[in-house]
């Protein structure tokens, strides 16, 4: 599956739910079901390819500056939290995802991030995009064992980062956060 095709499938799910596509914190978040339905229109092999492309896309965001931004936005962010954050970021669409990977501080412009900075509801993350793929595969094939077998064979052969790349700094140091992520720091850190 080509990257443009993968992103177009994400956009089809987003278009199906309209203005409710950007907030994963709703108890009745419509995007997971809409995206599952979109993925379920694919053939078996295409669903596997979608899953593998998902890994490739989220691996491209395995970057320290983005992780540090997630830490600030979420008030802490471990390994699992950063996986969820990257999955949710992908669900925000290609433009937002690409901009955030290049410049994590741009996340300060997202309405959901602004709400979160005020202590209002919202969440950038999503737990988990791989589950949607499994649900779609189940709809198409009636089982997920063959998906598991295909992924066990394909994923080990993928070139995957063993650690986050990019500049790192002490996320507990407010001055460092202000220096590297000034817009986000202005939202989430009290002035001293």
C-alpha positions as CSV (number, residue, x, y, z in Angstrom):
1,X,0.0,0.0,0.0
2,X,1.3,3.4,-0.9
3,X,1.5,6.1,1.7
4,X,-1.0,8.3,-0.2
5,X,-3.5,5.5,-0.3
6,X,-3.1,4.9,3.5
7,X,-3.7,8.6,4.3
8,X,-6.7,8.7,1.9
9,X,-8.3,5.9,3.9
10,X,-7.8,7.9,7.1
11,X,-9.4,10.9,5.4
12,X,-12.3,8.8,4.3
13,X,-13.0,7.9,7.9
14,X,-12.6,11.5,9.0
15,X,-15.0,12.8,6.3
16,X,-17.6,10.2,7.3
17,X,-17.8,11.8,10.8
18,X,-17.4,15.4,9.8
19,X,-16.7,17.9,12.6
20,X,-16.4,15.2,15.3
21,X,-13.2,13.7,13.8
22,X,-10.7,15.5,16.0
23,X,-11.5,14.5,19.6
24,X,-10.8,11.1,20.9
25,X,-12.1,11.9,24.4
26,X,-15.8,11.7,23.6
27,X,-17.6,8.7,25.1
28,X,-19.3,8.2,21.7
29,X,-16.3,9.0,19.5
30,X,-17.6,8.1,16.0
31,X,-14.2,7.9,14.2
32,X,-13.1,4.5,15.3
33,X,-16.3,2.8,14.0
34,X,-16.2,4.9,10.8
35,X,-12.6,4.1,10.1
36,X,-13.2,0.4,10.9
37,X,-15.9,0.4,8.2
38,X,-13.6,2.1,5.7
39,X,-10.8,-0.5,6.4
40,X,-13.4,-3.3,6.1
41,X,-14.0,-2.3,2.5
42,X,-10.5,-3.5,1.7
43,X,-9.4,-7.0,0.6
44,X,-7.7,-9.2,3.1
45,X,-4.2,-8.4,1.8
46,X,-4.9,-4.7,1.7
47,X,-6.0,-4.8,5.4
48,X,-2.6,-6.4,6.3
49,X,-0.9,-3.8,4.2
50,X,-2.8,-1.0,6.0
51,X,-1.6,-2.4,9.3
52,X,2.0,-2.5,8.2
53,X,1.8,1.0,6.8
54,X,0.3,2.1,10.2
55,X,3.5,0.8,11.8
56,X,5.6,2.7,9.3
57,X,3.7,6.0,9.8
58,X,3.7,5.9,13.6
59,X,7.4,4.8,13.6
60,X,8.2,8.0,11.6
61,X,6.9,10.0,14.6
62,X,9.1,8.1,17.1
63,X,10.9,11.3,17.9
64,X,12.1,12.7,21.2
65,X,10.8,16.3,20.5
66,X,7.3,15.0,19.8
67,X,7.5,12.7,22.8
68,X,8.5,15.7,25.0
69,X,5.5,17.7,23.6
70,X,3.2,14.8,24.4
71,X,4.7,14.7,27.9
72,X,3.8,18.4,28.4
73,X,0.3,18.1,26.8
74,X,-0.7,15.0,28.8
75,X,1.1,15.8,32.0
76,X,3.4,12.8,31.6
77,X,3.8,10.3,28.9
78,X,5.4,6.8,29.1
79,X,6.0,4.3,26.3
80,X,2.4,3.1,26.0
81,X,1.1,6.6,26.2
82,X,3.4,7.7,23.4
83,X,2.2,4.9,21.2
84,X,-1.4,6.0,21.9
85,X,-0.4,9.7,21.2
86,X,1.1,8.8,17.8
87,X,-1.9,6.7,16.9
88,X,-4.2,9.6,17.8
89,X,-2.0,12.1,15.9
90,X,-2.4,9.9,12.8
91,X,-6.1,10.1,13.2
92,X,-5.9,13.9,13.0
93,X,-4.9,13.5,9.4
94,X,-1.8,13.8,7.3
95,X,-1.3,17.5,7.4
96,X,-1.5,17.7,11.2
97,X,0.6,14.6,11.7
98,X,3.3,15.8,9.3
99,X,3.5,19.3,10.8
100,X,3.6,17.9,14.4
101,X,6.4,15.5,13.5
102,X,8.4,18.4,11.9
103,X,7.5,21.0,14.6
104,X,5.8,19.5,17.7
105,X,5.2,23.1,19.1
106,X,2.6,23.6,16.4
107,X,0.3,21.3,18.4
108,X,-0.4,24.4,20.5
109,X,-2.7,25.5,17.7
110,X,-5.0,22.5,17.9
111,X,-8.3,23.3,19.6
112,X,-8.2,20.0,21.5
113,X,-4.8,20.9,22.9
114,X,-6.0,24.4,23.9
115,X,-9.0,22.8,25.7
116,X,-6.7,20.4,27.5
117,X,-4.5,23.2,28.7
118,X,-7.5,24.8,30.3
119,X,-8.3,21.5,32.1
120,X,-11.3,20.9,29.9
121,X,-12.0,17.5,28.2
122,X,-10.0,16.3,25.3
123,X,-7.3,13.8,24.3
124,X,-5.0,13.7,21.3
125,X,-4.2,10.0,21.7
126,X,-6.1,6.9,20.7
127,X,-5.9,3.4,22.0
128,X,-5.3,1.7,19.6
129,X,-5.3,2.0,15.8
130,X,-4.2,-1.7,15.5
131,X,-7.4,-2.7,17.2
132,X,-9.4,-1.0,14.5
133,X,-7.5,-3.0,11.9
134,X,-8.2,-6.2,13.8
135,X,-11.9,-5.4,14.0
136,X,-12.0,-4.6,10.2
137,X,-10.2,-7.9,9.5
138,X,-12.7,-9.8,11.7
139,X,-15.6,-8.3,9.7
140,X,-14.0,-9.3,6.4
141,X,-12.5,-12.7,7.3
142,X,-14.6,-13.8,10.2
143,X,-11.4,-14.4,12.2
144,X,-8.1,-12.7,13.1
145,X,-5.7,-15.7,13.4
146,X,-4.6,-15.3,9.8
147,X,-3.9,-11.6,10.4
148,X,-1.8,-12.5,13.4
149,X,0.2,-15.0,11.4
150,X,0.8,-12.6,8.5
151,X,1.9,-9.9,10.9
152,X,4.2,-12.2,12.8
153,X,5.9,-13.0,9.5
154,X,6.1,-9.4,8.2
155,X,6.8,-7.2,11.2
156,X,10.2,-8.7,12.2
157,X,11.5,-7.9,8.7
158,X,10.5,-4.2,8.9
159,X,13.2,-1.6,9.6
160,X,12.0,-0.2,12.9
161,X,13.7,2.4,15.2
162,X,15.0,0.9,18.5
163,X,14.8,4.3,20.2
164,X,13.3,7.7,19.7
165,X,15.4,10.0,17.6
166,X,16.0,13.7,17.6
167,X,17.0,16.3,20.3
168,X,16.2,15.4,23.8
169,X,16.0,17.6,26.9
170,X,14.9,17.3,30.6
171,X,11.1,17.4,30.4
172,X,11.0,18.2,34.2
173,X,13.0,21.4,33.5
174,X,10.4,24.1,32.8
175,X,13.0,26.5,31.3
176,X,14.1,23.7,28.9
177,X,10.5,23.1,27.9
178,X,10.0,26.8,27.3
179,X,13.1,27.0,25.2
180,X,12.2,24.0,23.0
181,X,8.4,24.2,23.0
182,X,7.5,27.9,23.6
183,X,3.9,27.8,22.4
184,X,3.0,24.6,24.3
185,X,4.9,25.8,27.4
186,X,2.9,29.0,27.3
187,X,-0.3,26.9,27.4
188,X,0.7,24.3,30.0
189,X,3.3,25.9,32.3
190,X,2.6,28.7,34.7
191,X,4.8,31.7,34.3
192,X,7.5,32.1,36.8
